[in-house]
Amino acid sequence: MAAISLTDRVGHSATTARVLLVGGAIATALLLGACDGGTPTAAPTPSSSAVLPSAAASSAPSAVPSKPARTVKITASAYLQVADTYVSGPRDTATDEAMLPTLCNKSFASKGKITERQSRHIVYVAVDPKGGDFVPDGGLTQTITLYQPGGAEQFLSELRAIIGSCPRGKANNRPTRYAIASGAKAGDDSFVFSMTAAWHSDPSNDDSPMVDETRLISVVRIGDVVTVLWERGWEGGSSDARQVDVLTGRAVARINTWLKG
């Protein structure tokens, strides 16, 4: 399966692309602009790994041997799959693209509790084209992070506070507004926030009028795991909140299945 390199400039491609789905594979000519310089997805490699809370040592009497804890590592099955997005790539390719926008260059104390972090580029369509031609409805970056106990809760708390303290900033050298947005509840804790900036109404014409476009970023905690879905758009326009909710629900279902082993 050929991987598609999807790099965007905060949800707005400089050059559009048509995609043909043939026999479950994608033939694509894709050239997108540079992405927002955001919070790096690379995380320090610690000595510990995330452990499922349900697999902790048993509290049974000492005469009964304890069951060893199961070490959790992020695998491809934890991410959105073809059945979720109707596009056969490029979820097998890791990316170092930003997990979040810069958010006024704020830092996260919870970073020290990260045990693993990986991201994937994912292209999606809202309705299964069933083998026919289609133009993607959008692309997104899905990041999954494993934390030591308490780290995931700390991260969500920090992120909420940072968004509240950074209503305005810059992304791609453009003035950008950030705000908590409405979104369906998922996992043990979740929220959606928006980033709004002005872009040319016609991406191929720098003389076209400037219009506001809003990208949505969904954040969900499942135990000590956090997944972030940054919807980046395709050919202009704002994120579809309903579609972000749908993809978030499917992403959480995949993570729950992966965690069960």
KEKE-3310 file (N, C-alpha, C; in steps of 0.2 Angstrom, whole numbers, plus 5000, padded with zeros to 4 digits):
npx = (5004:5004:5010:5003:5010:5005:5005:5000:4995:4989:4977:4974:4977:4989:4989:4977:4971:4966:4959:4960:4952:4957:4954:4956:4968:4977:4979:4988:4991:4999:5002:5005:5005:5016:5016:5009:5020:5021:5018:5031:5029:5038:5044:5053:5063:5058:5063:5053:5037:5020:5007:4993:4980:4971:4978:4986:4996:4989:4978:4976:4978:4995:4998:4993:5000:5004:4998:5008:5010:5004:5014:5011:5012:5012:5003:5000:4987:4980:4976:4965:4957:4956:4942:4936:4939:4938:4948:4963:4975:4987:4990:5000:5012:5023:5023:5032:5025:5017:5008:5000:4994:5005:5001:5003:5016:5017:5022:5021:5020:5017:5024:5035:5030:5027:5027:5027:5025:5016:5012:5001:4997:4982:4970:4953:4936:4919:4908:4907:4915:4914:4923:4922:4927:4933:4935:4944:4937:4944:4959:4969:4979:4982:4987:4994:4997:5005:5005:5013:5005:4992:4998:4991:4978:4983:4989:4977:4971:4981:4981:4968:4969:4979:4973:4963:4971:4977:4969:4972:4984:4998:4998:5006:5012:5000:4988:4979:4964:4960:4949:4938:4927:4911:4907:4905:4905:4918:4927:4936:4937:4936:4937:4934:4943:4945:4953:4955:4958:4962:4961:4965:4950:4951:4962:4972:4973:4981:4975:4962:4948:4950:4945:4937:4943:4940:4948:4946:4951:4951:4952:4955:4954:4958:4959:4976:4980:4981:4972:4974:4965:4968:4960:4963:4958:4955:4953:4951:4939:4930:4932:4921:4910:4902:4907:4920:4916:4911:4923:4931:4924:4925:4939:4941:4935:4943:4955:4951:4949:4962:4968:4963:4969)
npy = (4994:5011:5025:5041:5057:5069:5085:5100:5117:5121:5116:5120:5118:5122:5118:5109:5092:5078:5062:5046:5031:5015:4998:4997:5004:5020:5031:5045:5063:5073:5088:5098:5113:5120:5115:5121:5127:5118:5111:5099:5082:5073:5063:5062:5047:5037:5026:5019:5010:5012:5005:4995:4999:4989:4978:4977:4972:4958:4959:4948:4935:4931:4918:4916:4917:4933:4941:4945:4963:4970:4976:4990:4995:5006:5002:5000:4996:5003:5015:5025:5016:5009:5005:5015:5027:5026:5027:5021:5024:5036:5028:5019:5026:5034:5051:5066:5077:5091:5089:5098:5115:5129:5137:5150:5147:5140:5128:5111:5103:5090:5083:5077:5065:5057:5041:5036:5041:5043:5048:5049:5052:5054:5052:5056:5052:5056:5048:5032:5029:5017:5011:5020:5036:5050:5065:5068:5072:5078:5079:5073:5074:5061:5058:5048:5046:5039:5039:5040:5035:5046:5056:5058:5064:5076:5082:5085:5094:5104:5108:5113:5124:5131:5135:5143:5153:5158:5165:5171:5170:5165:5156:5148:5161:5169:5179:5170:5163:5155:5143:5135:5122:5116:5098:5081:5070:5059:5044:5044:5057:5072:5085:5098:5109:5125:5133:5148:5156:5169:5166:5165:5165:5158:5146:5145:5158:5172:5184:5183:5186:5187:5175:5169:5154:5139:5127:5111:5103:5088:5081:5067:5057:5041:5032:5030:5035:5046:5053:5063:5072:5081:5090:5094:5099:5100:5106:5119:5129:5126:5115:5101:5099:5089:5078:5077:5073:5061:5054:5055:5047:5034:5033:5032:5020:5011:5012:5007:4994:4990:4992:4982:4971)
npz = (5000:4995:5003:5007:5007:5017:5020:5028:5028:5041:5038:5025:5009:4997:4984:4975:4974:4965:4968:4964:4968:4966:4965:4979:4982:4981:4969:4967:4965:4974:4982:4995:5005:5017:5034:5050:5062:5075:5091:5094:5089:5093:5107:5122:5125:5137:5151:5156:5152:5147:5157:5157:5168:5172:5172:5182:5197:5206:5220:5228:5240:5246:5243:5231:5215:5208:5193:5179:5174:5159:5146:5136:5120:5106:5092:5074:5073:5083:5077:5067:5054:5037:5036:5043:5037:5024:5014:5008:5013:5021:5033:5038:5039:5049:5056:5059:5061:5069:5084:5090:5087:5090:5101:5108:5112:5124:5137:5142:5157:5159:5150:5154:5159:5148:5140:5127:5110:5095:5078:5064:5047:5040:5028:5023:5018:5019:5015:5010:4994:4987:4978:4967:4959:4969:4979:4992:5008:5018:5028:5041:5056:5067:5083:5095:5112:5126:5143:5159:5175:5179:5171:5159:5163:5168:5157:5149:5158:5158:5144:5143:5151:5145:5132:5137:5142:5130:5120:5108:5095:5084:5069:5056:5053:5053:5061:5073:5081:5096:5104:5115:5109:5104:5106:5104:5118:5123:5127:5143:5146:5137:5124:5112:5103:5094:5080:5072:5057:5044:5027:5009:4999:4987:4986:4976:4971:4975:4975:4978:4989:5007:5019:5034:5041:5050:5059:5068:5083:5091:5107:5117:5131:5137:5150:5153:5141:5128:5114:5100:5087:5074:5063:5046:5034:5016:5003:5006:5016:5031:5045:5047:5060:5063:5056:5062:5075:5072:5067:5078:5088:5081:5082:5095:5098:5091:5099:5111:5108:5104:5116:5124:5119)
capx = (5000:5008:5009:5002:5013:5000:5007:4996:4996:4984:4970:4973:4982:4991:4988:4972:4973:4961:4962:4956:4952:4957:4956:4958:4974:4976:4984:4987:4996:4997:5007:5002:5009:5020:5011:5010:5025:5018:5022:5034:5027:5043:5044:5059:5062:5060:5064:5047:5032:5013:5004:4986:4978:4967:4983:4991:4997:4983:4978:4974:4983:5001:4999:4991:5005:5002:4998:5012:5007:5005:5017:5008:5016:5008:5004:4996:4980:4977:4974:4959:4958:4952:4935:4934:4940:4936:4953:4967:4982:4993:4990:5005:5018:5023:5025:5034:5021:5015:5002:4995:4997:5010:4997:5007:5023:5016:5024:5017:5024:5015:5028:5040:5027:5026:5031:5028:5020:5017:5007:4999:4993:4976:4965:4946:4930:4913:4904:4911:4914:4913:4927:4922:4931:4931:4939:4944:4933:4949:4965:4970:4984:4980:4992:4992:5002:5005:5008:5013:4999:4991:5000:4985:4974:4987:4989:4971:4970:4985:4979:4962:4971:4983:4968:4960:4975:4979:4964:4974:4991:4999:4999:5008:5013:4994:4984:4974:4960:4958:4943:4935:4921:4906:4909:4902:4909:4921:4932:4935:4937:4937:4935:4936:4945:4945:4958:4952:4962:4959:4964:4962:4945:4953:4969:4976:4973:4982:4971:4955:4946:4951:4939:4939:4942:4941:4950:4944:4955:4948:4957:4952:4958:4956:4964:4983:4981:4977:4973:4972:4964:4969:4957:4967:4954:4958:4953:4948:4933:4931:4931:4914:4910:4899:4912:4925:4913:4911:4930:4933:4921:4928:4946:4941:4933:4950:4960:4948:4950:4969:4970:4960:4974)
capy = (5000:5016:5030:5047:5062:5074:5090:5105:5123:5122:5114:5124:5116:5127:5115:5104:5086:5073:5056:5040:5025:5009:4992:4998:5008:5026:5034:5052:5068:5077:5093:5103:5118:5119:5114:5125:5125:5117:5107:5093:5076:5068:5063:5058:5040:5035:5019:5015:5010:5013:4999:4995:4999:4983:4972:4978:4966:4956:4960:4942:4933:4930:4911:4915:4921:4939:4941:4951:4968:4969:4982:4993:4998:5009:4999:5003:4994:5008:5021:5025:5011:5010:5004:5021:5033:5024:5028:5015:5026:5033:5027:5015:5030:5039:5058:5070:5083:5094:5086:5104:5122:5132:5139:5155:5144:5137:5121:5106:5100:5083:5080:5072:5058:5053:5035:5035:5046:5042:5051:5046:5056:5051:5055:5053:5054:5055:5043:5027:5029:5010:5010:5026:5042:5054:5070:5068:5078:5081:5075:5074:5071:5058:5057:5044:5047:5035:5042:5036:5036:5053:5061:5060:5069:5082:5085:5088:5100:5109:5110:5117:5130:5135:5138:5148:5159:5160:5166:5174:5169:5165:5150:5150:5168:5172:5179:5165:5163:5148:5143:5128:5122:5110:5092:5075:5067:5052:5041:5046:5064:5074:5091:5100:5116:5127:5138:5151:5161:5171:5163:5167:5161:5153:5144:5146:5165:5176:5191:5182:5189:5183:5173:5165:5146:5136:5120:5108:5098:5084:5078:5062:5053:5034:5029:5034:5036:5052:5054:5070:5072:5088:5090:5099:5101:5098:5111:5125:5128:5125:5108:5099:5097:5082:5073:5077:5069:5054:5051:5054:5041:5028:5033:5029:5013:5007:5012:5003:4987:4989:4991:4975:4966)
capz = (5000:4995:5008:5004:5011:5018:5024:5026:5031:5045:5035:5019:5004:4992:4978:4976:4971:4964:4970:4961:4971:4961:4968:4986:4982:4979:4964:4969:4964:4980:4984:5000:5008:5024:5040:5055:5066:5081:5096:5091:5091:5096:5114:5125:5126:5144:5153:5157:5147:5149:5159:5158:5175:5173:5172:5188:5201:5209:5227:5231:5246:5244:5241:5224:5211:5204:5186:5177:5171:5152:5143:5131:5115:5101:5085:5069:5075:5087:5074:5062:5049:5031:5037:5047:5033:5017:5010:5010:5015:5022:5040:5040:5039:5055:5054:5065:5061:5075:5087:5091:5085:5095:5107:5112:5114:5130:5138:5146:5163:5159:5145:5158:5160:5142:5139:5120:5106:5088:5074:5058:5043:5038:5023:5024:5015:5024:5013:5006:4987:4984:4972:4962:4960:4974:4981:5000:5012:5022:5030:5048:5060:5073:5088:5101:5117:5132:5149:5166:5178:5181:5166:5154:5166:5169:5150:5147:5162:5156:5138:5144:5154:5140:5127:5140:5143:5124:5115:5101:5094:5077:5066:5049:5053:5053:5067:5074:5087:5099:5108:5116:5105:5106:5103:5107:5123:5121:5132:5150:5146:5130:5122:5105:5102:5087:5078:5066:5054:5038:5021:5003:4997:4982:4988:4970:4969:4981:4975:4980:4996:5013:5023:5040:5041:5056:5060:5074:5085:5096:5112:5121:5136:5138:5155:5153:5134:5125:5106:5097:5080:5071:5056:5043:5028:5010:4997:5009:5020:5038:5047:5048:5067:5064:5054:5067:5080:5070:5067:5085:5090:5078:5084:5102:5097:5089:5104:5116:5105:5104:5123:5126:5117)
cpx = (5004:5006:5008:5006:5008:5003:5003:4998:4990:4977:4969:4978:4983:4989:4983:4974:4967:4963:4957:4957:4952:4959:4958:4964:4972:4981:4983:4993:4995:5003:5003:5007:5012:5015:5013:5016:5023:5022:5024:5030:5032:5043:5050:5057:5064:5061:5058:5042:5025:5011:4997:4984:4975:4972:4988:4991:4991:4984:4976:4980:4989:5002:4997:4996:5001:5002:5002:5008:5009:5008:5013:5012:5011:5009:4999:4988:4976:4974:4967:4961:4954:4945:4932:4934:4938:4942:4959:4974:4981:4995:4996:5012:5018:5025:5028:5031:5018:5009:4997:4998:5002:5007:5001:5014:5023:5019:5020:5021:5023:5020:5033:5037:5025:5030:5032:5023:5022:5011:5007:4996:4988:4971:4958:4941:4924:4909:4908:4910:4913:4917:4927:4927:4929:4937:4939:4940:4938:4954:4966:4976:4982:4987:4990:4998:5000:5008:5009:5007:4998:4993:4995:4980:4977:4988:4983:4969:4975:4983:4973:4964:4975:4978:4965:4964:4978:4974:4966:4982:4993:5001:5001:5009:5006:4991:4979:4971:4959:4953:4941:4928:4917:4909:4906:4907:4911:4926:4931:4935:4939:4934:4937:4938:4946:4951:4956:4957:4960:4964:4961:4956:4946:4961:4974:4977:4975:4979:4964:4954:4948:4945:4941:4938:4944:4942:4948:4949:4952:4953:4953:4956:4955:4961:4970:4985:4977:4978:4970:4971:4964:4966:4960:4963:4957:4958:4950:4942:4935:4930:4923:4914:4907:4904:4918:4922:4913:4918:4932:4930:4924:4936:4946:4939:4939:4954:4957:4949:4957:4971:4968:4965:4971)
cpy = (5006:5022:5037:5052:5068:5079:5096:5111:5125:5121:5117:5122:5122:5125:5110:5098:5082:5066:5051:5034:5019:5003:4992:5002:5015:5028:5042:5057:5073:5082:5098:5107:5116:5119:5120:5123:5124:5113:5101:5087:5071:5069:5060:5051:5038:5028:5015:5015:5010:5006:4999:4994:4992:4977:4973:4972:4965:4958:4954:4940:4931:4923:4911:4920:4927:4938:4947:4956:4968:4976:4984:4996:5000:5005:5002:5001:4999:5014:5020:5020:5013:5010:5011:5027:5032:5026:5024:5018:5033:5031:5023:5019:5035:5046:5061:5077:5085:5091:5092:5110:5124:5134:5144:5152:5141:5130:5117:5102:5092:5079:5075:5065:5054:5047:5033:5039:5044:5046:5048:5052:5052:5055:5052:5056:5052:5049:5038:5027:5023:5009:5015:5031:5046:5059:5069:5074:5081:5076:5077:5071:5068:5056:5053:5044:5042:5039:5038:5038:5043:5058:5063:5065:5076:5085:5088:5094:5106:5112:5115:5124:5135:5138:5144:5155:5162:5160:5168:5172:5169:5158:5151:5157:5172:5173:5174:5165:5156:5149:5136:5128:5116:5104:5086:5072:5060:5050:5043:5053:5067:5081:5093:5107:5118:5132:5141:5156:5163:5168:5165:5162:5156:5152:5145:5153:5169:5183:5189:5185:5184:5182:5169:5158:5144:5128:5117:5103:5094:5080:5073:5058:5046:5031:5034:5035:5042:5052:5060:5069:5079:5088:5096:5101:5098:5103:5118:5124:5126:5117:5107:5096:5090:5077:5072:5072:5062:5050:5050:5048:5034:5027:5030:5022:5008:5007:5007:4995:4985:4988:4984:4970:4961)
cpz = (5000:4999:5004:5009:5012:5023:5023:5030:5035:5042:5029:5014:4999:4985:4979:4972:4970:4965:4967:4965:4967:4965:4975:4987:4980:4974:4965:4967:4969:4982:4988:5002:5014:5029:5045:5060:5073:5086:5094:5094:5095:5103:5116:5126:5133:5145:5154:5152:5150:5151:5160:5165:5177:5174:5178:5192:5205:5217:5231:5236:5242:5241:5234:5220:5208:5197:5184:5173:5163:5149:5137:5126:5109:5095:5080:5070:5079:5084:5070:5056:5043:5032:5040:5042:5026:5012:5013:5011:5018:5030:5042:5040:5045:5052:5060:5065:5068:5077:5088:5088:5091:5101:5111:5115:5121:5131:5142:5151:5162:5153:5148:5159:5154:5142:5131:5116:5099:5085:5068:5054:5040:5033:5024:5019:5019:5022:5008:4998:4984:4978:4966:4963:4965:4975:4989:5003:5017:5024:5038:5051:5066:5077:5094:5106:5123:5138:5155:5170:5180:5175:5161:5156:5166:5162:5148:5151:5160:5149:5139:5146:5149:5135:5131:5141:5136:5119:5108:5101:5086:5075:5059:5048:5052:5059:5068:5081:5089:5104:5109:5112:5107:5102:5107:5112:5121:5127:5139:5151:5139:5129:5115:5106:5095:5086:5072:5064:5047:5032:5015:5001:4992:4983:4982:4968:4975:4981:4977:4987:5001:5017:5029:5039:5048:5056:5067:5076:5091:5100:5116:5125:5137:5143:5154:5146:5132:5117:5104:5089:5078:5064:5052:5036:5022:5005:5000:5013:5027:5040:5048:5055:5067:5062:5059:5073:5078:5070:5074:5089:5088:5081:5091:5102:5096:5095:5110:5114:5106:5112:5126:5124:5113)
residu = (MET:ALA:ALA:ILE:SER:LEU:THR:ASP:ARG:VAL:GLY:HIS:SER:ALA:THR:THR:ALA:ARG:VAL:LEU:LEU:VAL:GLY:GLY:ALA:ILE:ALA:THR:ALA:LEU:LEU:LEU:GLY:ALA:CYS:ASP:GLY:GLY:THR:PRO:THR:ALA:ALA:PRO:THR:PRO:SER:SER:SER:ALA:VAL:LEU:PRO:SER:ALA:ALA:ALA:SER:SER:ALA:PRO:SER:ALA:VAL:PRO:SER:LYS:PRO:ALA:ARG:THR:VAL:LYS:ILE:THR:ALA:SER:ALA:TYR:LEU:GLN:VAL:ALA:ASP:THR:TYR:VAL:SER:GLY:PRO:ARG:ASP:THR:ALA:THR:ASP:GLU:ALA:MET:LEU:PRO:THR:LEU:CYS:ASN:LYS:SER:PHE:ALA:SER:LYS:GLY:LYS:ILE:THR:GLU:ARG:GLN:SER:ARG:HIS:ILE:VAL:TYR:VAL:ALA:VAL:ASP:PRO:LYS:GLY:GLY:ASP:PHE:VAL:PRO:ASP:GLY:GLY:LEU:THR:GLN:THR:ILE:THR:LEU:TYR:GLN:PRO:GLY:GLY:ALA:GLU:GLN:PHE:LEU:SER:GLU:LEU:ARG:ALA:ILE:ILE:GLY:SER:CYS:PRO:ARG:GLY:LYS:ALA:ASN:ASN:ARG:PRO:THR:ARG:TYR:ALA:ILE:ALA:SER:GLY:ALA:LYS:ALA:GLY:ASP:ASP:SER:PHE:VAL:PHE:SER:MET:THR:ALA:ALA:TRP:HIS:SER:ASP:PRO:SER:ASN:ASP:ASP:SER:PRO:MET:VAL:ASP:GLU:THR:ARG:LEU:ILE:SER:VAL:VAL:ARG:ILE:GLY:ASP:VAL:VAL:THR:VAL:LEU:TRP:GLU:ARG:GLY:TRP:GLU:GLY:GLY:SER:SER:ASP:ALA:ARG:GLN:VAL:ASP:VAL:LEU:THR:GLY:ARG:ALA:VAL:ALA:ARG:ILE:ASN:THR:TRP:LEU:LYS:GLY)
# end
